[in-house]
């Protein structure tokens, strides 16, 4: 599968795409491993935020909220070239 682009989210996780999917990839060593495939970018971003929260080792709601806000802020900075902005309400569980 030939990917067209790669966007660095945090040095470990990346967004890639091909003509059919948005792909959440993880850097392992010097290679990227494709983890999950999405039809739309919003679903990928929601899952990424939730993944960061699950992997955070937070001990309180306050810590989770802080990590959530930091992740949203970092995403908005990373996504400026795509003209995509997400807000707190975009990452609610369904």
C-alpha positions as CSV (number, residue, x, y, z in Angstrom):
1,X,0.0,0.0,0.0
2,X,1.5,3.3,-1.1
3,X,0.9,6.2,1.4
4,X,0.7,9.8,0.2
5,X,1.5,11.7,3.4
6,X,2.8,11.4,6.9
7,X,2.0,13.8,9.8
8,X,3.9,13.6,13.0
9,X,1.5,13.8,16.0
10,X,4.0,13.5,18.9
11,X,7.2,11.8,17.7
12,X,5.7,8.3,18.3
13,X,2.4,8.4,16.5
14,X,1.8,9.5,13.0
15,X,-1.1,10.0,10.6
16,X,-0.6,8.5,7.2
17,X,-3.0,8.1,4.3
18,X,-3.6,6.3,1.1
19,X,-6.3,6.7,-1.5
20,X,-8.8,4.7,0.7
21,X,-7.9,5.3,4.4
22,X,-6.5,7.5,7.1
23,X,-4.0,5.4,9.0
24,X,-2.8,5.8,12.6
25,X,0.8,4.5,12.8
26,X,3.3,4.1,15.6
27,X,7.1,4.5,15.3
28,X,8.8,1.3,16.4
29,X,12.6,1.6,16.1
30,X,13.2,3.3,12.7
31,X,10.0,2.0,11.1
32,X,6.3,3.0,11.2
33,X,3.8,0.2,12.0
34,X,0.3,0.8,10.8
35,X,-2.1,0.3,13.8
36,X,-5.6,1.3,12.7
37,X,-7.3,2.3,9.5
38,X,-10.1,4.9,9.3
39,X,-12.5,6.2,6.7
40,X,-12.5,9.7,8.1
41,X,-9.9,11.9,9.9
42,X,-12.2,12.8,12.8
43,X,-12.5,9.2,13.9
44,X,-8.7,8.8,13.8
45,X,-8.2,11.9,15.9
46,X,-10.9,10.8,18.5
47,X,-9.2,7.4,18.8
48,X,-5.7,9.0,19.1
49,X,-6.9,11.3,22.0
50,X,-8.5,8.3,23.7
51,X,-5.4,6.2,23.2
52,X,-3.2,8.9,24.8
53,X,-5.6,9.0,27.8
54,X,-5.6,5.2,28.2
55,X,-1.8,5.1,28.0
56,X,-1.3,8.0,30.4
57,X,-1.1,6.2,33.8
58,X,-3.1,9.0,35.3
59,X,-4.1,8.6,38.9
60,X,-6.9,11.2,39.0
61,X,-9.6,12.8,36.8
62,X,-7.6,16.1,37.1
63,X,-4.6,14.4,35.5
64,X,-6.7,12.9,32.7
65,X,-8.3,16.3,32.0
66,X,-4.8,18.0,31.9
67,X,-3.5,15.3,29.5
68,X,-6.7,15.6,27.4
69,X,-6.2,19.4,27.1
70,X,-2.5,19.1,26.3
71,X,-3.3,16.5,23.6
72,X,-6.0,18.6,22.0
73,X,-3.7,21.6,22.0
74,X,-0.8,19.7,20.5
75,X,-3.1,18.2,17.8
76,X,-4.4,21.6,16.8
77,X,-0.8,22.8,16.4
78,X,0.1,19.7,14.3
79,X,-2.9,20.0,12.1
80,X,-2.5,23.6,11.2
81,X,-1.2,22.7,7.7
82,X,-4.4,20.7,7.1
83,X,-6.7,23.5,8.3
84,X,-8.3,21.1,10.8
85,X,-9.2,22.1,14.3
86,X,-10.7,19.9,17.0
87,X,-12.3,20.9,20.2
88,X,-13.0,19.3,23.5
89,X,-16.4,18.1,22.3
90,X,-15.0,16.3,19.3
91,X,-13.5,13.5,21.4
92,X,-16.5,12.4,23.4
93,X,-17.0,8.6,23.6
94,X,-20.0,7.4,21.7
